Amino acid sequence: MVGGGQLARMTHEAGIPLGIRFKLLSDTPQDSAAQVVSDVVIGDYRDLDTLRAFAQGCDVVTFDHEHVPAEHLRALEAEGVVIRPGVEALLHAQDKGVMRERLREAGVPCPRHRIVADPEDVARFAEEEGDGYPVVLKTVRGGYDGKGVWVVRGVAEAAEPFRAGVPVLAEEMVDFARELAANVVRSPHGQAVAYPVVESIQVNGVCDTVIAPAPGLSEELSGQAQEMALKIAAELGVVGHLAVELFETRDGRLLVNELAMRPHNSGHWTQDGAVTSQFANHVRAVLDLPLGDPRPRAPWTVMTNVLGGDFPDMYAAYLHCMARDPALKIHMYGKDVKPGRKVGHVNTYGDDLAEARERGRHAADYLRGTITE
Ligand code: ADP
């Protein structure tokens, strides 16, 4: 797996019971996954020779993030390296402009959008194609956790996104009721499984809570979301886990926001809440093994992200959290605690949604240090 973040750490964990030999390309030995994987190469994923040497002896190469340059992946594929998901699929997770165009062609509903050249062009977009301001601007590459996304209310505010020198996509500001995610896994054979559609709650552009299944979502919309995600996976030839981030509009429509072709934060609940986790199914899919059952194990599962706070030592909070809630599932990433950084998550599950949310919130806040009792 290329990339040493928490997704690689948890994918490695899922491969252990299967006896899968897992090799990692990581930026530094301190990265989340590099701390726990025994076969680690430290190197730069932007360097073709590093990637080539790393891929030697691997049956299949997969990813913890979408930032490996496409031209390098094409070169490796031409040399016979098996890359899953393949570069032609991965392009759509690397570049929001490419993704929007492809989904439009495939007839998948998306926010109205257009690549814009400068702030004046944003003004034209607002007038001609959007509903006026505000307009959402996004750099087509390199964004995450809301970085690379701006909500602008006029020409004066629209200059900033163009400074990076990366193409900028303008989108209508969707007045959504909530955000959902439809997670599916597809194998090279074309076998696919769909997890229950989840609600994802963001705070300051960062995922805070995921509820599985999305409360009150009609069977019709949940079926539509799953079908949309399966269709995207098949049309784009995705192999592995695909997260389709969606907006549910106030008038009951679904619009696709983003695609991620790797395990995703909206699927972390599956570690404790589904028969087969997204990580286990990603491993199975990239190895072209039969996929595992995606069904939930409890009526409700809640994933609450643990963000860093002012206290560097989260271990000190384990005593309280474990004593208060013996059923709590803690997943920490081994990262240094910095304010606002995602350093772990907790999963809670049960018959009562409100109770599962309260337990998750309490544990995350206690670990962070924003509450002390
Ligand atoms: P990132 O790559 O940072 O995850 P996203 O495209 O997912 O960027 O946008 C981050 C957040 O910004 C979304 O989760 C959503 O809350 C908000 N957002 C993005 N696009 C729109 C839009 N067109 N209309 C309204 N809100 C949006």
Residues whose N, C-alpha, C, O or C-beta is under 5 A from the ligand:
A	BS01	ADP	P111 V136 G143 Y144 D145 G146 K147 V149 E171 E172 M173 V174 E258
